[in-house]
Structure formats: C-alpha cells, structure tokens
Amino acid sequence: MDVRIAHVIDHINEHLAEPMNNRELAQIACLSEAQFYPLFKREAGMPPGQLITHLRLSKAHEQLLLGSVNIQQLSEQCGYRNYETFSRAFKAKFALAPDDLAKIVDHIKELQSDPDGVFVLAVDADDQPHMESMLKTIIEQHCISDEQLKDAVFFKVQDQPADRHNHQVRIKNKFTVSAATDLSGLLEHT
C-alpha cells in the first residue's frame, strides 16, 4: 500500500470521533484533492468517506459485542453527532439496530456464570467460512484451549417468534435466543 495512504488510514483510525473531509485527508497525504481521491480509492478499495463509515461502524459493532455500553456515547465516540443517523447507518450495515444488539449481548451474558468469558460473533449463520474465521480469531486472541472449547456454549439469535417448548427466550419481542446445539462441523475445522 502507498505509504501516504497508509498514513491517512492510521490517522482516520486514531480520529474516528472527529469530522473528516477529503481536503484535510489529502493534506495529511501531502497530495492535492484531485490526486488523493483516486489514489486512496485504488489503494484502500473504497472512497475515503466509505472507509470512514465502515471503520466507525465496525468500532461500534466491536464495542457492542463486548456488552454494557452507553449507545449514545458510543455513537459520539464513533463520529456520529446524531443518534438516529448512527442507528440507521448501523442497521443498514449489520441488519440489526445497535440497541437490539446490545440487548441480545446483555441477555446472553446474563445466562452465563462467567460473563467475561462470553464472546459474541455476529455473523450470518449461512456464511460458514466467515463464522469459522471469526471463531478461529477469537480462539487465538484469547488462548482458548481445546478443553475450554469443548465446554463452550453457543447461542443462536433468530428473527422469529419464540417456541415456548424449545427453551427459547424472546428479546424486545423481535428476536429469539436459544442454545445452538449442532456446531460439530464448525468445531472440527478450528
């Protein structure tokens, strides 16, 4: 990657809460706006504004998966001055409103005796390669042993009504949370 663009991306990551525009970013790269935009798009794979939005929402998503977050403050920390704008952008990217994700994570953590040992993956269940990749990353980052993994409990969140006979819990009358039972195929690959 071009070192000037890498420097700009580092700046973006360090200043996600602040407003940014192409003129300022071009100055950081020591380029004119006309030179900066196409170079950034080619090197980063997307325009500056799109990358900024992606990084802001990804940071918010990461924080929400950790649980117990003030969503209004989080939206401001991620560069959104208006909560509604943040919520709409978050839902467009992750198909789930930030307050819904927070409720789901909090509920799952309440069910566990060690809430600090709870890791939430927010992926499409049909995207097996992505799910495997995220699970492997969590296992590596947190040094989870094979023994700990065997004892792991997985939960599935669905956008469906709860079935009272299957130990499912409704959250905000929108989502069903239940223990996922068949993850043998996924765990064999990790």
C-alpha positions in Angstrom: 0.0 0.0 0.0 1.2 3.5 -0.7 2.8 4.8 2.4 0.9 8.2 2.2 -2.5 6.4 2.1 -1.4 4.0 4.9 -0.6 7.2 7.0 -4.0 8.6 6.2 -5.8 5.4 7.2 -3.8 5.4 10.5 -5.0 9.0 11.0 -8.6 8.0 10.3 -8.4 5.1 12.9 -6.9 7.4 15.5 -9.5 10.2 15.0 -12.8 8.3 14.3 -14.8 10.6 16.6 -13.7 13.7 14.7 -15.2 15.1 11.5 -13.0 14.5 8.4 -13.1 15.6 4.8 -11.1 14.8 1.7 -9.3 18.2 1.8 -7.9 17.5 5.2 -7.0 13.9 4.4 -5.3 15.0 1.2 -3.2 17.4 3.2 -2.2 14.6 5.5 -1.1 12.6 2.5 0.7 15.7 1.0 -1.4 15.5 -2.1 -3.9 17.6 -3.9 -7.5 16.5 -3.6 -7.5 15.6 -7.3 -4.5 13.3 -6.7 -5.6 12.0 -3.3 -9.1 10.7 -4.1 -8.3 8.3 -6.9 -5.1 7.1 -5.2 -7.0 6.5 -1.9 -9.8 4.6 -3.7 -7.3 2.4 -5.6 -5.2 1.6 -2.5 -8.0 1.3 0.1 -10.5 -0.4 -2.2 -13.2 2.2 -1.5 -13.6 6.0 -1.3 -12.4 7.8 1.9 -15.9 8.5 3.2 -17.0 4.9 2.7 -13.9 3.7 4.6 -14.5 6.2 7.4 -18.1 5.0 7.8 -17.0 1.3 7.7 -14.4 1.9 10.4 -16.7 3.9 12.6 -19.5 1.3 12.4 -17.1 -1.6 12.9 -15.7 0.0 16.0 -19.3 0.5 17.3 -20.1 -3.1 16.5 -17.0 -4.4 18.3 -17.8 -2.3 21.4 -21.4 -3.5 21.4 -20.3 -7.1 21.3 -18.3 -6.6 24.5 -21.6 -5.6 26.2 -22.7 -2.9 28.7 -22.1 0.2 26.5 -23.9 3.5 26.6 -25.0 3.6 23.0 -25.5 7.4 22.8 -21.9 7.9 24.0 -20.7 5.2 21.7 -22.3 6.8 18.7 -20.4 10.1 19.6 -17.1 8.2 20.1 -17.6 6.8 16.6 -18.1 10.3 15.0 -21.9 10.5 14.9 -23.4 13.6 16.4 -26.9 12.4 15.9 -28.0 9.1 17.4 -30.7 8.5 14.7 -28.2 8.8 11.9 -25.9 6.4 13.7 -28.7 3.9 14.3 -29.8 4.0 10.7 -26.3 3.5 9.4 -25.6 0.7 11.9 -28.8 -1.1 11.0 -28.1 -0.7 7.3 -24.6 -2.3 7.7 -25.4 -5.0 10.3 -29.2 -5.6 9.7 -29.7 -5.0 13.4 -30.2 -1.8 15.4 -27.5 -1.1 17.9 -29.9 -1.2 20.9 -31.1 -4.6 19.7 -27.6 -5.9 19.5 -26.8 -4.5 23.0 -29.9 -6.2 24.5 -29.0 -9.6 22.8 -25.4 -9.4 24.1 -26.5 -8.4 27.6 -29.1 -11.3 27.7 -26.5 -13.9 26.6 -24.1 -12.6 29.2 -26.7 -12.8 31.9 -27.2 -16.5 31.1 -23.5 -17.3 31.8 -21.8 -17.7 35.2 -18.7 -16.0 33.8 -19.8 -13.1 31.6 -16.2 -12.1 30.9 -15.7 -15.4 29.2 -18.6 -14.7 26.8 -17.6 -13.8 23.2 -20.3 -12.8 20.7 -19.9 -13.5 17.0 -22.3 -11.5 14.9 -22.3 -13.4 11.5 -24.8 -14.8 9.1 -25.3 -18.4 10.0 -25.2 -19.3 6.3 -21.7 -17.8 6.0 -19.8 -20.8 7.3 -16.3 -19.6 6.2 -16.8 -16.2 7.8 -18.1 -17.8 11.0 -15.1 -20.2 11.1 -12.6 -17.4 10.5 -14.1 -15.3 13.3 -14.2 -18.2 15.7 -10.5 -19.0 15.0 -9.6 -15.4 15.6 -11.3 -15.4 19.0 -9.7 -18.7 19.9 -6.3 -17.4 19.0 -6.7 -14.0 20.6 -7.9 -15.3 23.9 -5.8 -18.5 24.0 -8.8 -20.7 24.4 -7.8 -24.4 24.9 -9.4 -27.4 23.3 -10.9 -28.3 26.7 -12.4 -24.9 27.1 -13.8 -25.0 23.6 -15.5 -28.4 24.3 -17.3 -26.8 27.2 -18.3 -23.8 25.2 -22.0 -22.8 24.9 -23.2 -21.3 21.7 -26.3 -19.3 21.2 -28.3 -18.7 18.1 -30.3 -15.5 17.6 -33.1 -15.6 15.1 -35.6 -13.0 13.8 -38.5 -15.4 14.6 -41.2 -15.9 17.3 -40.1 -18.0 20.3 -41.2 -21.6 20.6 -42.1 -22.0 24.3 -41.3 -25.7 24.1 -37.6 -25.3 23.0 -36.1 -23.2 25.8 -36.1 -20.1 23.7 -36.2 -16.5 25.0 -37.7 -13.5 23.2 -35.9 -10.2 23.3 -37.7 -7.0 22.7 -40.5 -9.0 21.0 -38.2 -9.2 17.9 -35.6 -11.9 18.4 -35.3 -15.4 19.7 -32.2 -16.5 21.6 -31.6 -20.2 22.1 -28.7 -22.5 22.7 -27.2 -23.7 19.4 -26.7 -27.4 19.5 -25.2 -28.6 16.3 -21.8 -26.9 15.8 -19.8 -30.1 15.4 -19.0 -29.3 11.8 -17.7 -25.8 12.7 -15.7 -27.0 15.7 -14.0 -29.7 13.6 -12.4 -27.1 11.4 -11.0 -24.9 14.2 
